Amino acid sequence: MAAPTTVAHGTERIAQELKRPYVLVLVLLAIVTVAEVQVPTLGRNLDFTTTLQASLLMTSSVVKASLVALYYMHLRYEPRLLSLLPVGPLVFVLLLVVTVMSH
């Protein structure tokens, strides 16, 4: 009789972990960081242009910043209007980066 209770308890624990995916987000952040560190090496080996390398690094940085903001700063669980507030400054940063890279 103890086994069904243990299985039910384990299922509840897994369901709670899926509601709070902080460990999964941590693993994703680590994977993206390792990929970022490898971009210069891959760039030399695969003849990536400097612009492509910079674009890959900036894209991965945006992905990491978004994951941190959404999960660790809890914007994913806030009302929609509050979670959209960081989008405005990100547009200006994107414009600045595009302007700097085009010159």
Backbone hydrogen bonds in HBPLUS format (Angstrom, degrees):
<---DONOR---> <-ACCEPTOR-->    atom                        ^
c    i                          cat <-CA-CA->   ^        H-A-AA   ^      H-
h    n   atom  resd res      DA  || num        DHA   H-A  angle D-A-AA Bond
n    s   type  num  typ     dist DA aas  dist angle  dist       angle   num
A0006-THR N   A0002-ALA O   3.11 MM   4  6.35 157.2  2.17 152.0 158.6     1
A0007-VAL N   A0003-ALA O   2.92 MM   4  6.15 161.7  1.95 157.9 162.8     2
A0008-ALA N   A0004-PRO O   2.88 MM   4  6.03 161.1  1.92 146.4 151.9     3
A0009-HIS N   A0005-THR O   2.87 MM   4  6.04 155.7  1.93 145.2 152.3     4
A0010-GLY N   A0006-THR O   2.86 MM   4  6.06 156.2  1.92 147.6 154.3     5
A0011-THR N   A0007-VAL O   2.89 MM   4  6.12 151.0  1.98 148.2 156.0     6
A0012-GLU N   A0008-ALA O   3.04 MM   4  6.29 155.3  2.10 147.1 153.1     7
A0013-ARG N   A0009-HIS O   3.05 MM   4  6.30 154.2  2.12 145.4 152.5     8
A0014-ILE N   A0010-GLY O   3.03 MM   4  6.28 156.1  2.09 146.1 152.0     9
A0015-ALA N   A0011-THR O   2.97 MM   4  6.20 157.2  2.03 146.8 153.3    10
A0016-GLN N   A0012-GLU O   2.95 MM   4  6.22 152.3  2.03 147.6 154.7    11
A0017-GLU N   A0013-ARG O   2.99 MM   4  6.25 152.9  2.06 146.1 153.5    12
A0018-LEU N   A0014-ILE O   2.99 MM   4  6.24 147.1  2.10 147.2 155.7    13
A0019-LYS N   A0015-ALA O   3.25 MM   4  6.50 137.8  2.44 137.5 147.6    14
A0019-LYS N   A0016-GLN O   3.20 MM   3  5.19 129.8  2.47  94.0 106.9    15
A0020-ARG N   A0016-GLN O   3.32 MM   4  6.63 138.7  2.50 139.4 149.5    16
A0025-VAL N   A0021-PRO O   2.94 MM   4  6.19 159.1  1.98 154.1 160.2    17
A0026-LEU N   A0022-TYR O   2.91 MM   4  6.09 152.0  1.99 142.0 150.0    18
A0027-VAL N   A0023-VAL O   2.94 MM   4  6.25 154.8  2.01 149.0 155.2    19
A0028-LEU N   A0024-LEU O   2.93 MM   4  6.24 159.1  1.98 149.5 155.3    20
A0029-LEU N   A0025-VAL O   2.86 MM   4  6.09 157.0  1.91 150.5 156.8    21
A0030-ALA N   A0026-LEU O   2.98 MM   4  6.23 152.2  2.06 144.5 152.1    22
A0031-ILE N   A0027-VAL O   2.93 MM   4  6.21 156.4  1.98 150.2 156.7    23
A0032-VAL N   A0028-LEU O   2.95 MM   4  6.18 164.3  1.97 152.5 156.4    24
A0033-THR N   A0029-LEU O   2.96 MM   4  6.09 152.4  2.04 142.7 150.6    25
A0034-VAL N   A0030-ALA O   2.96 MM   4  6.21 159.7  2.01 149.7 154.5    26
A0035-ALA N   A0031-ILE O   2.99 MM   4  6.25 156.3  2.04 147.1 154.0    27
A0036-GLU N   A0032-VAL O   2.86 MM   4  6.12 150.1  1.95 144.7 153.2    28
A0037-VAL N   A0033-THR O   3.02 MM   4  6.31 155.4  2.08 150.5 156.2    29
A0038-GLN N   A0034-VAL O   3.19 MM   4  6.43 140.0  2.36 139.8 150.0    30
A0038-GLN N   A0035-ALA O   3.15 MM   3  5.12 126.7  2.45  93.8 107.6    31
A0039-VAL N   A0036-GLU O   3.25 MM   3  5.33 151.5  2.34 101.1 109.2    32
A0042-LEU N   A0038-GLN O   2.90 MM   4  6.06 171.5  1.90 166.5 169.3    33
A0043-GLY N   A0039-VAL O   2.74 MM   4  5.77 148.2  1.84 148.4 158.3    34
A0044-ARG N   A0040-PRO O   3.12 MM   4  6.39 148.4  2.23 142.3 148.1    35
A0045-ASN N   A0041-THR O   3.07 MM   4  6.35 165.3  2.09 150.7 154.9    36
A0046-LEU N   A0042-LEU O   2.74 MM   4  5.71 156.0  1.80 153.1 158.5    37
A0048-PHE N   A0043-GLY O   2.86 MM   5  4.41 148.3  1.96 125.3 134.0    38
A0053-GLN N   A0049-THR O   3.00 MM   4  6.32 160.6  2.04 152.0 157.4    39
A0054-ALA N   A0050-THR O   2.88 MM   4  6.09 163.0  1.90 150.6 155.3    40
A0055-SER N   A0051-THR O   2.88 MM   4  6.04 155.0  1.94 144.8 152.3    41
A0056-LEU N   A0052-LEU O   2.88 MM   4  6.10 157.4  1.93 149.3 155.0    42
A0057-LEU N   A0053-GLN O   2.95 MM   4  6.20 160.6  1.99 151.3 156.5    43
A0058-MET N   A0054-ALA O   2.88 MM   4  6.07 158.8  1.93 149.6 155.6    44
A0059-THR N   A0055-SER O   2.91 MM   4  6.01 158.2  1.96 146.0 152.4    45
A0060-SER N   A0056-LEU O   2.98 MM   4  6.16 161.4  2.01 147.0 152.1    46
A0061-SER N   A0057-LEU O   2.95 MM   4  6.09 146.1  2.07 139.7 149.4    47
A0062-VAL N   A0058-MET O   2.94 MM   4  6.20 152.1  2.02 146.7 153.5    48
A0063-VAL N   A0059-THR O   2.98 MM   4  6.27 155.5  2.04 147.5 154.4    49
A0064-LYS N   A0060-SER O   2.95 MM   4  6.17 162.2  1.98 146.4 150.8    50
A0065-ALA N   A0061-SER O   2.88 MM   4  6.05 164.1  1.90 148.7 153.5    51
A0066-SER N   A0062-VAL O   2.86 MM   4  5.96 154.2  1.93 145.0 152.3    52
A0067-LEU N   A0063-VAL O   2.96 MM   4  6.23 159.8  2.00 150.3 155.5    53
A0068-VAL N   A0064-LYS O   2.97 MM   4  6.21 163.3  2.00 152.7 157.2    54
A0069-ALA N   A0065-ALA O   2.90 MM   4  6.06 165.0  1.93 148.5 153.0    55
A0070-LEU N   A0066-SER O   2.81 MM   4  5.90 164.3  1.84 152.5 157.3    56
A0071-TYR N   A0067-LEU O   2.99 MM   4  5.95 167.6  2.01 148.9 152.5    57
A0072-TYR N   A0068-VAL O   2.94 MM   4  5.12 125.3  2.25 123.9 139.8    58
A0073-MET N   A0068-VAL O   3.05 MM   5  6.43 133.2  2.27 156.5 163.8    59
A0075-LEU N   A0069-ALA O   3.27 MM   6  6.11 162.2  2.30 152.8 151.0    60
A0076-ARG N   A0070-LEU O   2.95 MM   6  4.70 160.5  1.99 132.3 129.3    61
A0077-TYR N   A0074-HIS O   3.24 MM   3  5.54 145.6  2.37 103.6 112.3    62
A0078-GLU N   A0075-LEU O   3.28 MM   3  5.06 164.6  2.31  99.9 104.3    63
A0083-SER N   A0079-PRO O   3.12 MM   4  6.44 151.9  2.21 152.4 161.1    64
A0084-LEU N   A0080-ARG O   3.08 MM   4  6.28 128.0  2.36 143.9 157.1    65
A0084-LEU N   A0081-LEU O   3.26 MM   3  5.23 140.2  2.43  94.8 105.7    66
A0085-LEU N   A0082-LEU O   3.43 MM   3  5.45 154.5  2.50  98.6 105.7    67
A0087-VAL N   A0084-LEU O   3.06 MM   3  5.50 152.9  2.13 114.8 123.2    68
A0090-LEU N   A0086-PRO O   3.30 MM   4  6.43 153.2  2.37 144.7 152.5    69
A0091-VAL N   A0087-VAL O   3.05 MM   4  6.34 143.5  2.19 150.8 159.6    70
A0091-VAL N   A0088-GLY O   3.14 MM   3  5.35 128.6  2.41 102.4 115.0    71
A0092-PHE N   A0088-GLY O   3.36 MM   4  6.79 155.4  2.43 148.9 154.8    72
A0093-VAL N   A0089-PRO O   2.96 MM   4  6.26 155.7  2.02 149.9 156.9    73
A0094-LEU N   A0090-LEU O   2.90 MM   4  6.08 157.5  1.95 145.0 151.1    74
A0095-LEU N   A0091-VAL O   2.94 MM   4  6.23 157.2  2.00 148.0 154.1    75
A0096-LEU N   A0092-PHE O   2.93 MM   4  6.17 156.7  1.99 147.2 153.5    76
A0097-VAL N   A0093-VAL O   2.89 MM   4  6.14 161.5  1.92 154.3 158.7    77
A0098-VAL N   A0094-LEU O   2.94 MM   4  6.12 165.3  1.96 152.8 156.8    78
A0099-THR N   A0095-LEU O   2.92 MM   4  6.05 158.2  1.97 146.4 152.8    79
A0100-VAL N   A0096-LEU O   2.92 MM   4  6.13 162.8  1.95 152.1 156.4    80
A0101-MET N   A0097-VAL O   2.90 MM   4  6.03 162.1  1.93 151.5 156.7    81
A0102-SER N   A0098-VAL O   3.01 MM   4  6.03 135.2  2.22 140.8 151.4    82
A0103-HIS N   A0100-VAL O   3.43 MM   3  5.69 158.1  2.48 104.3 110.4    83
